[in-house]
Amino acid sequence: MKALTGQLRAALGAAAVGLLSLAGPAWPVTAQEFRPPGVPPPVNQAELPTPAEVNTRPYVVHNEVTQQIGPVQQTAACVQRSVNTQMDIEAEPTNQQRLRIRQAHQFATGRGQVVAVIDSGVQPHPRLVDRLLDGGDYIENHSGLFDCDGHGTAVAGLIAAAPDAGTRFVGVAPAAKIVSIRQGSASYSVRLRVLATGKEIHTIAGDTVSMARAVVHAVQSGATVINISEAACFPAEPNQVNAPDLQAAVHYAVEQNVVVVVAAANVADQCEQNDPGVVTTISSPGWFDDDVLTVAATDENGAAADFSMRGPWVDVAAPGTGAVSLDVAGAGLTTVLVSADGERSTIDGTSFATPYVAGLAALVRERFKHLTARQVMHRIEQTAQRSAGPGERSEALGYGIIDPVAALTTVLPEEQGTVPEPPPPGPLTDVALPGREDPQARTVALIGAAGAVLLLGLTGLIVYTLRWHRSR
């Protein structure tokens, strides 16, 4: 059994969902030793997608449980016009200010890095020009540079949008390249026949099998970082085996020195929230925690967002509400997405927390070129703003909210002698960066100011004394 069955349960652009989520039954128990719910099995590299499977597009569902009937069908209109409803988005976005993105650009901009966005596709945009690569399409076998939903374009913008003179918005890694792999879309439907009953069902295009193939393809395409703003949720069971091909794919990626950053998932339908210390729902590929960096979302107050799935696999967190990113149907920015049923919503979700971390991974990879993928993940975790005690992690926020400047400047004791000193800062020329303060100049200025105040006081005292004597 290599594919999941059941209804795909999330629209890519929904406010409280914000990511494609695949739902289905648990895989058969195959493990010999007892594993608690939520603990993945050992990696089975025999399940890694073959080169023939990776290069077969469009992907067609055909497994022991279901069989696809006919081609993928478009079920919702693509976004054809600008979806922006906010007239003034010239100011620096709040999330960007909190993460000090522009300060981080004093040290790295993602130059030389390739971030694979496995999503709904990425629409060409002026702020991605000359840095957007076509990674292919597992839905229709047309192009990865087509986005019917706007989800993938928003993700790519948060990662790598170039600066622009008219706004203060900029991607986390504005010099990085994006390779877009179109793998899932809420605007497309797949008809499946359940082989055991003959019943027909409809699902959203994209599942963990196509995702596994896309991960391997991303590695083969030269990605140094992979962003997966999608998740599949399953009821947790002992000795559980789910999506072994996806587990093998992300393990293959990190062993090939590629950082894989994934969304923790959003609470909705099959993605039921886990109570503290109890795993009743798993999120895939997030639960393959040894090989991925799993990202939770914070709200506007910096606390864990209500919709963000908790679990022992959560590694770090990033802002997940009120994002600003690239407009899928225009040359500007947007603060909203349009779902497959036409509803508008703000750009919220763990989907949009994940690209902040993927962008940071690109910055770290540029600045610390000799760090392995696992070392990059470790550096991001260890420099996060702690949500628990030193060295501890919480199920809601992992090790804490990412701190890009700290990730690019902190000296970690465990890295001493293993990597060379980081290169000098290489700021993006188009970004207006705050100048570094000169302590000597500041001291001279303070002394001068103090002298001026003292002189003014003496002058006032002399004038007052003369006036007093004259009055006498």
N, C-alpha and C positions, 0 to 999 in steps of 0.2 A: 504494500500500500504506500504510494508515494505522493498522494495529493489529499487535500482537505475537502470535506463536504460541508454542507450547511449554507446558510445565508451569510453573505458578506454584509456587515452591518453598519457601515459608517459612510457618510458622505465626506469627501475629502476636504471641503471647505467649511464645515459646520463649526460654529463658535465653540461649543463645548466638546466637540469631537476632534476636528482639525487634522485627522489623519485617516487613511484607509485602514480598516480593521477587518481581519478575516476570522470567521468563527467556524468551528467544526468540532467533531468528536475527538476524543483522545485516541492515540495510537495504541495498538495492543501492547500488553506488558511483555517485555522480552528480557528484562534485566533479571539476573539471578540473585543479586543481593538487594536487600530492602533499601530503597531511597525514599526519604520523606517527600511529600508534595512540594513541588517547586524546585527540586534539585534535579538538574538535567542529567541525562546519562553520559557516559564517556563518548567522546566523538567517534563516529564510525566513518572513516574516510572512504569506505567503499560506497557510501551514499553520495559522494561528491558528483555533481552533474558532469556528464561526459562532454567532450568537445562538441560532439554532434548535437547533444541536447542544448548546449549553450548557444549554438549557432542556428538553431531551428526557430524561425520566426515567420508568422505569428505563433505564439505558444498556444497549443491546443490541449485542453483537459482530457485525459484518457488514462484512467487508472482502474484499480480493482473495484472501486465503489461507484464512480460516475463516468459518464462519457459525454463529451460535448456534442451538441446537435447544431450543425451549421456554424457559420462564421459569427464573430462578435458583431453585435448590433448597437448602433448609437441610439440611446434612449432619452437624451436631453440635449438641448441646443447648447453649443459652445458660447462662451462669453464673447460677444461681438463688439462691444463698446466699452469705454472706460467705466469702471465700477467705482471710481473714487467719489465719495460723497462729502469729503472734507475739503474746503477750498484752500485753506492755508496749512500746508505741511512743509513749510520752509525751515522751521525750527529743528534743532537737533532732537531726534526722538528720545523720549524718556529712557527707554531700555538701553539705548546706545550710550546715554550719559552715565547711567548706573554702572555699566560695564567698562567705562572709560576707553571706548573703542579708539577714539582719535589719539589718546595718549599712547595706546598700545602700538599705533602705527609709527611711533618714533623708533621702534625696535624691529618691526617686521610688517610686511604687507601681503605675505603669501606668495611672493614671487618664486617661480619655479615649481609651484605645487599644482596638482590636478585633483580637483574634488569631484567625484562622481555623485550625481544626484539621481538616485533611483526613486522615481516618483511618477507624476502624471505627465511628464514632459516639461520642457522649458521653452517658452516662446522667445524668439530673438528680441532683444531690447537694446536700445542705444547704450545703456550702461553696462552691457555685457559684450559689446562689440569686439570682435577679434579674439575673444577669450571663451567663446561658447562652441563646444564640439558636439557633433551628433554621435551619440552612443547607440543608436538603434531603437527599435520599437517592438516590444513583445506583444502588443495588443493587436495592431493591424499590419505591422511590418512596413510602415511608411517612414516615419522619421521621429527621432527623439526631440527634434526641434519643433514640436507642435504640442500645445497645452490647451486642451479644451476646458479644463477646470480652473486654472489659475493657481492651483496649489503648488505645483513644482516650480513655477516661475517665482512665486513669493519666497519659497525656500532658497532658490538660487540667488535671489536678490539679497537676502539676509547674509548669505555667505560671501558674495563676491561683487556686489554692485560697485561700480566705479564712482568716485566723487563727482559732483556736479556743482557748477558755480551758483545755481539757483536754489539749492537746498543744502541742509546740513546732514542729510542722510547719506550713509556710506556703508558698504558691506564690511564684515569683519576682516576679510582677506581680499581687498579690492584688486590685488595684482594676480590672484590665483586664476587658473583656468577652470571652467566647468565642463564636464562631460555629462550630457543628459541622456539617461536611459529611461525610456517610457515603458513603465511596467504595470501601472494600475490606474484606473479612471472610474470615478463614480458616474460619469456620463455615458458609459458603455456597459452593456449587459451580455452575459453569456448564458445560453440555454443548455442545461445539463439533464441527462436522463439517469436516474438512480437505477443501477443495474438490478438490484435485488427486488425492486417493486415495479419498475417501469415508469414511475412517476417522474414528471418533468418539473424542474425548478429553475429559477433565474437567479443569477448572482452577478455582482459587480465584477468587471474584468480585473484580473490579477489575483494571485494567491501566493502561498509561500514557495511553491515549486518554481513559478516564474521569477519570484524574488531571488531564490537560490541561484538560478541561472544568471540573473542580472548581476549578482555579486561577483560571480566568477568572471563574467564578461568585463566588469569594471576593472578587476585586477589585470586582466589581459589587455585592457585599453590604456594601461599606464597610470591608473589612479594612485595617488599617495594617501588619499583620505576618501572614505565612502560615507555619504549621508543617507540614512534610511528614515524618513519621516512617516513610516507606516508601522503597523503592528498587528499581530494576530493574537486573539485571546482564547484561552481554553480553560475549562474547569480543571483545577489541580487535583491530581490523583497520585497515590504512591507508585513508585517505579514507572513513572510516566515517560513515554517516548513520543515526542511530537516533532514533525518537520525535521527528520534527521538529515535530509539533504541541505536544508538551510543552515543547520548547525555545522555540517561539514564545510559549507561554503564560507561562512564567516571565520571558521578556524583556518581554512586555506588562505583567506585574505590576510589575516594577521601574521601567519607564518611566512607569507610573501612580503612582509613588512608594510602592510597597508593598515591604517587606523580605520576601524569601523565604528561609526557613531550612530546610535539608534534611539528612537523615541520610546519612552516608557509606556506609552499608550494612555488613552483618555477613558474615563469612566463613562460607560454607556452600553446598553444592551448586554452582550456577552462579556464585556469588560467590567465585571463587578469589582468594587473596591475591596482590597484586602484589609482586614482588621490588623492592628499592630501585633506583630509576632505570629500571625497566622496567615498562611498562604492558601487561599481558596481559588484564586485565579492566577494563571501564568500569562505572561506577555512575551510573545516571540517576535523577533529574535533577542529581546532584552534579557531573557532568563539565561541565555548562553553567556553568562557574565564574565567568564574567563577570557573571552575573545572579543568582546564589544564594550564600548563605553555607553552606558544607558543613561538617558537624560530625562529628568523630571522637569516640571514647569513650576515657576513661582508666579504669584499674583502681583498686583501693583504695590503691595506692601512688603514684598520680599518673602512672604510666607508661602508654603506649599499651596498651589492652586487646588481648589476643591476637586477639579476634574482630573488631576494628575494621579495616575495609578501608583500606589505604593508597592514596595516589594524589596526583598533582600538584595536584589540585583541592581537597584538604583545606585548609580555611581556619583553623579553630580547633577546640578540643577542650573537653569538659566531662565530669564524672563520668558513667560509664555502667554502674556496677555497684551493687547493693545499694540501690536507690532505695526510698523510701517515698512512697506516693501514695494517691489516693482509691479506696475499695473500690467496685467496680461494682455490688455486690449489697447494699450496706448504707449506713449513714450515717457510717461510720467510715473508718479508714485500712487499708491493706494493704501487705505487703511481698512478696506473691507474685501471680502470674497463673496462670490455668488455660488450657492450650492446647486446641485443638479435639479432641485425643485424650484429654483428661482429665488430662494430666500437669501437676503444679504446678512452678513454677520461680520463682526470685527475679526481681525486676524489673531485668534486665540488657539492655544492647544500645545501639547507637547511636540507636535509637528514643527512648531515655530520656535520652540526652545532649542531643539536639536541643532539647527543650522548655526546658532551662535557657537556651539561647542565644536562643530565640524570646522567652522572658520578659524576658531582658536587653534585647533589641531594643525591647520595649514600654517598658521603663524609660527607655532612651535617648531614645526618641521623645517621651516625656512631658517629660523634662527639657530636651532640646534641640529644641524644636518646629520650628525653622527648618532643621534638617538634612534633606537629601534621603535617600532610601532608600540610595543608594550611600554617602553620607557616614556614615550610621549603621553600615553594614557595615564601612566603613573604621575607624571609631572603635573598634568591638569588636575588630577585628583588631589595631590598633596599641596597644591597652591590654592585650592578653593577656600572660600570663606566658610569656616567650619560651622556646621549646623549642630554638631554634637561635641563631645569632648575631644581632646587632641588624639588624632589617630583613629577616632571612631567614625561611624557612619550611621545615618538614620535611614529608615525605610522610605521616608518621604522625600528627602533631599540628598541622600547619599552622603558624600563628604562635604557638601555645601554648594553654594553658588560660585560659579567659576569667576576667577579674577584674572583677566587677560594680562594686565601689567605684571602681576606677581608671577604668572606662568612664564613670562618672558624675561624676568629679571632675577628671580629667586635662585640662590645657590642651594641645591639639595645635597646634604652630606653624602647620601648614597651614590651620587653621581661623581663625586670627587675622583679625579684620576681616570675616569672612564670616557670622558668626552673632552674635546679641546674647549678653550675659552670661546664664548660666543663672539661672532664678528661684530664690528662696530654697527651702531644703529643705521638703518637704511630707510629713512622716511619716504613716503609716497610724495612725489614732487607736487602733485595737484592738491594735496591736503594742507590747509593752513593749520600749522601746529603751534601750540603755545611755546614760546621760547623758554629755555632753561634759565633759571635765576642764577645770577653771579653773586655769591656770598660777599665777595670783597666790595663789589659795587653797591650791594645793599647796605653794607656797613658804612661805607663812605656817605651814602645818601642819608642814613639815619643820623650820623654825626653832624652832617650839614644841617639837617632839619632841626636837630636839638640845639645847635648853635644859633640858628635863626630864631627859634622860640626864645632862647635866653636873651639874645640881643633885643628882641621886641619887648621882652619884659623889663629889661634895664631902661630902655628908651621910655617906656610908659612911666616907670618909677621916677626918672629924672624930670619928665614933663610935669608929673603930679606935684613933685617937690617944689619946682619953680613956681607953679601956679599957687601953691599954698603960701609960699613966702610972699608973693605979690599981694595976695589977699590980706596978709597981715600988715 
